């Protein structure tokens, strides 16, 4: 599968056993303008995978990012904890 992985945020409220968040508190989110620049690569891939060390749904601009990704990609995957704390 030809895919691009984009970590849109490192913010997460969970304490999963396998995650480095348990030891190091990582925070921050990708700027929307940077996401727009990265999104120009999306047509080159079969899948845009929004995931990383954070919970994508906690990004303040995730709706806008999903709208951009929907226009520029064939398929979008998210890895979620489904928490909004």
C-alpha positions in Angstrom: 0.0 0.0 0.0 1.3 3.4 -1.0 0.6 5.8 1.9 1.7 9.0 3.6 1.5 9.3 7.4 0.9 12.8 8.8 1.1 13.4 12.6 -1.3 16.4 13.0 -1.1 16.5 16.8 0.9 15.1 19.7 -1.8 16.0 22.2 -3.4 13.0 23.9 -5.0 12.5 27.3 -4.6 8.7 27.4 -1.8 6.8 29.2 -1.5 3.7 26.9 1.1 1.2 28.0 3.0 1.2 24.7 3.0 5.0 24.3 5.9 7.3 25.2 3.4 9.8 26.5 3.6 7.8 29.8 7.2 8.9 30.3 7.5 12.1 28.2 4.7 14.6 27.9 4.6 15.4 24.2 2.3 18.2 23.1 1.7 20.5 20.1 -0.2 20.4 16.9 0.6 21.0 13.2 -0.2 24.4 11.9 -3.0 24.4 9.3 -0.8 26.2 6.8 1.8 23.5 7.1 -0.9 20.9 6.6 -2.1 22.7 3.5 1.5 22.5 2.1 1.8 18.8 2.9 -1.6 18.1 1.4 -0.2 18.9 -2.0 1.5 15.5 -1.8 -1.7 13.6 -1.1 -2.6 13.0 -4.7 0.6 11.0 -5.1 -0.6 8.4 -2.5 -3.3 5.8 -2.3 -3.9 6.5 1.4 -3.5 9.5 3.7 -3.0 8.2 7.2 -3.6 10.8 10.0 -1.9 9.4 13.1 1.1 9.6 15.3 1.7 9.9 19.0 -1.4 12.1 19.5 -5.1 11.8 19.2 -6.1 13.4 15.8 -9.6 14.3 17.1 -8.0 16.6 19.6 -6.5 18.9 16.9 -8.3 22.3 17.0 -8.6 22.3 13.2 -9.2 18.6 12.5 -12.5 19.2 10.7 -10.8 21.6 8.3 -7.9 19.1 7.8 -10.3 16.3 7.0 -12.1 18.5 4.5 -8.8 19.3 2.8 -7.7 15.6 2.8 -11.0 14.5 1.4 -10.6 16.8 -1.6 -7.0 15.8 -2.3 -6.8 12.1 -1.5 -8.3 8.8 -2.5 -8.7 7.4 1.0 -8.2 8.7 4.6 -7.4 6.6 7.6 -7.3 7.8 11.2 -5.9 6.0 14.2 -8.0 7.0 17.2 -8.4 6.5 20.9 -11.8 8.1 20.6 -11.2 10.4 23.6 -11.7 14.1 23.7 -10.5 14.9 27.2 
